[in-house]
Amino acid sequence: MKKKVILVSHGKLSEGMMHSIQMIIGKNEAISCYGMMPGEHYSTIVDAIKVDAKANPETQYIIIADLFGGSVCNGCTSLTDLTNVKLISGMNMGLVIEIALAEAPVSDEMIAEGIKNCKEGITHVSNHLVKLQSDNSDETFF
């Protein structure tokens, strides 16, 4: 099975994310992006993905949206009626890299593990450093 990772966002966030990801993992034709610009409607994005996903039922489409509850993510929920489409919200580099490098098909368990790993990577670094310094710990930062 083939896999396509589609990044969707408000504005150019998805485009910037795609370029940043490719700096790390290299150019990957399976990653694409759509950004809803001011004055546009999310239906343009949804319609384009739907046409592609319906035309390629043997390909798994993993859509990663910028914001849960945002209009782009909400619009993409209709695509989950297609059996070859999965939708994830909360786009960040760690998650996109994990999903992009995962073998297809990507299972719900693999997605859950990727989300868990990304949540663990979100930390208030300043507070972490202060705690290490106040503990006079020999522990290294990373």
C-alpha angles and dihedrals in degrees: 000000000000123000133211123192112204120191115204127185151143109277121340098327093109092049092051091046092052092051092046092049091051090054087062105035100022131245111326120187090200091069120080136159145212127194126194107222126204111288093020127110125231091233090081089061094042093049093050093050092045093054091050095044093048091048091051108041091160090063122082113225116205111189116197113195128197101231135022107232093018119129095251093052092042091051091051092055089084088064091064088077085076110086093222096055130087123180126207127178131203100060115207134154096255093053095045092050092049092049094042093052096042119106115252132282095048110208128216087249091055090050091049090050091049091051091048092050092050093049089054089053093058107092141147096249096191092057091046091054093047091051092050091049094047092049089054083224124175086213113121122233096248 
